[in-house]
Amino acid sequence: MAKNSTLPPAIIGTTTDEGFLFVELMNLELPLTGKEIYDAMLLMTFKFHVGSVVKTYNSLFGAPKDYIERLSMIVGDYLFICPARQLLATISEGQQNTWGYHWNRGIIYNDTSTFCYEKPCHGTELVYVFGTVTLWGQQFLPSDASLSRQIQTYWRNMANNSDPNIGPGGIEEYPVWTSYSTEVGAQMCFDIPIGDVSYNYRDNVCDFLDTISYDRSDALDSCGIVRSSLILILVALLLLVQVSI
């Protein structure tokens, strides 16, 4: 995406556990071990970059104790968090009308068996933005209801005034949301307690992944996840047939 100082104001953000939902669904459906899924997905996603990806993550976070958890982290970084950072940098170049966030609050359901229970999975913040928790047969805790009102205020102000801080219930009631710049790297962290700011969120990983690039025809995208899942299922079925024979 080319740098353009005339791009409209934007709010761009991600959740902490963006990749968990997609990877855990594969883990539940495929008759493969976590290590087998991890190896296959990394190979299909990064191809000849796979060695440097494994080395970088191991150097930053240690050898994986849970391969599904580590794969979830990598998928979240590569498909969501780091491309979002790159987009923030592009739009904010030469202008101060871009705001970044990362969502770190998981929804607490009555059903604790839900695999995203208390995890900030992909799209979790939408329940707070639109206040639709009751559609799931749930009720917000008082602190979560307050968080929902906060994010709704920012979004409403953005829609009305092109700035999340300007409008009724803006900076008088909630913390000032600092606009994003590559020099400061400030992003609002939506969690409880309300009002924390993250600086240079996951820059150590994203600086590396930027060198691989996200605009690759052979990279794993949302369609690629489905395609790769089908390939893994086929491989698993072939293995089962061989064992049965």
N, C-alpha and C positions, 0 to 999 in steps of 0.2 A: 504494500500500500504506500503510495507516494505521500510525502509530507505536504500538508496543506493547511495554511493558517486560517482558511475560511471555513473549515469544517464546523458544523453546528455543535453547540454544547452537548456534553454526553456524560452519563454515569455508567461506568464499566466496572464489573466486579465478578468475583468467583467465590465459591465456598471452599472451606478447608479440605474437605474430603470429596472433591469433585469426581475422582476416578472410582471410588469404592463401589458405588451402585452398579456400574457396568461390569467391573471385574468380579464382584461377588455373585452377580447373576450367572456369569460363566462358571464360576466355581461351584455353584449349586447344581447346574445343569449337566456339566461335563464329567464323565467317569475318568477323570485324570487327577493326578496329585497337584498340589499347589505349585511345586517345583516344575512339573511338566508344563503347566499352563504359563508360568512365568517365563520359562525358556522359549516356548513356542511364540508367545505374544511379542516378546522383545525381538526375536529374530525376524518375525514378519513385519514389525513396525520399523525397526531401525536398520535392519540388514547389516551392511558392513560397519555401521556405527555401534553395533551392539556391545562390542568389547569396551569402548570408551565410556558408554553409558553405564555399564555395570561397574566399571572401575571408579567412575566419578561418584556414583551414589554410595558405593561401599566406602570410599574415602571420606565422604561427608557424614554418613549415617551408620557406618559399620556394616558388617556382613548381615544379610537379612536373616532374622529369626523366624519370620512369617513371610513366605513368598507372596501370598495373596495381598498382604498388607503393603509390601514393598512395590508390587506391581500396581496396586491402586494408587500409590504415591506417584509413580512414574507416569502413569496414564493421566492422572489429574494435572500434573505439571506440564506435560507435553501437549495435551489437547486443550487445556483450559487456562491454567494459571499463567503460564509464561507467554502464550499468545496474547492474553488479555493485557499483560504488562507491556508487551510490544505495541499493542494498539493504543494503550494509554500514552505511551511515549510519542507515538506518531501524531495523535490528535492534539496533544498538549504542546507540541513544538510551536513556539512563537505565540501562544495564546494561553490564557488562564481560565478556561471555561470547561475543564475536564476534571471529573472527580472519580477517584478509585475507591473500591472497598473490597474487603474480604469478610465473608460471613463465617462466624465461628460458633454459632449456636445451633445445637441440634434440637429437633422437636421431641418432646417427651410424650410418647403415646401411652395409652392404657395397656396396649399389647406390647409387653417388653420383649417378645420373641421376634418382633420386626427387626430385620438385620440392619436397618438404618436407625434403630432406636438410639437416641441421644447423639447421633452423628450428624454433622452438617454436610449431608450428601448433596449431590447435584440438584439444584432447584429448590432447596429447603427454604431459602429466603422468600420465595414467592408466596408461601402460606402467610408470612408476616406482612408482606407488601399488600396483599389483597384481603387479609383478615379472614381467610376461608377455613380456619381451623375447625369450625363447627361442622363443616361439610364432611369432615373425617370422623365425626362423632366425638370430638375432643373439646377440651376447654383450655385456654391459656392459663398458666400460672400468672399471678399479678405482675411479676417481673417481666414475663414474656409479653403480656398485654401492653405494658409500658414500652417495651422494645418495638412492638408492632406499631404503636402510635408514633414512635420516633421515626421509623423508616417511612411510614405513610406520609408524615409531615415533610420530610426531605423530598420524597418523590412528588408530592403535590406542589411544593414550592418550585421544583425543577420544571414541572409541566407549565406552571403559570408564569414564572419569572426567569426561566433559564438559569436558575441558581438555587441549589437546595437550601441555602441559608437565608433567602429573602422571601418573606411572606409571613402570614400569621403562624405563631408558634415556632418561629425560626430560631435565630440566635438567642432570643430572649429566654427560650425554654430549653433548648438543646445545644450541645457543643457546636462550635463553628467547624464545619467540614472543610478542611483545607484542600484547595484545588491541587491536582497532581502536577508535578514537574519532575523531570529526570534528575535534577540537581538534589531535590529533597526526597522524592519518592514516598511522599506521605499518602497513606490510604486509611480510610476509616475502618476500624475493626468493629463489626457489629456483634456484640456479645453482651453478657451480663457479668459485671456492671457495664453500663452504657458509657460510651465516650472515649474509649481507648483509640489511639492512633498507632498504626504500624508504619515503620520506615524501612524502605528497601526490602519489602516482603519477598522472600525466597529468591533474592538476587543471586545468591551463591549457586543455585541450581539453574536459574534462568539465563545467567550469563553464559553458562556452558551450552544449554540447549539452543540458545540463539545461534550458536556457531553451526549447528546441524541444519537449522532452518525449519519452519513449519509449513512452508509452501512447497510441498513435495508431492508429486503424483503417486509416489509409492508409500507415502506416510499413512499412518492409521488415522482415519477420520471416523465419523459416526457410522458411515456405510461400511468402512473397513472393519469396525468392531463386529458387525453382523457377519460380514464375509469371513473374517478370521474365526469367529465362533463356529460357523458352519464347517470350515476346514478342520478345526479341532474335533468337532463331533465326528466327521468322516474318519479322521485318523483314529479316534477312539474306537469307532465301530470296527474298523479294519483290525485293530489290535485284539478286540474281543473275539472276532471271527477266527483269528489265528490261534488264539488261546483255546477256543472251543474245539478247533480241529486237532 
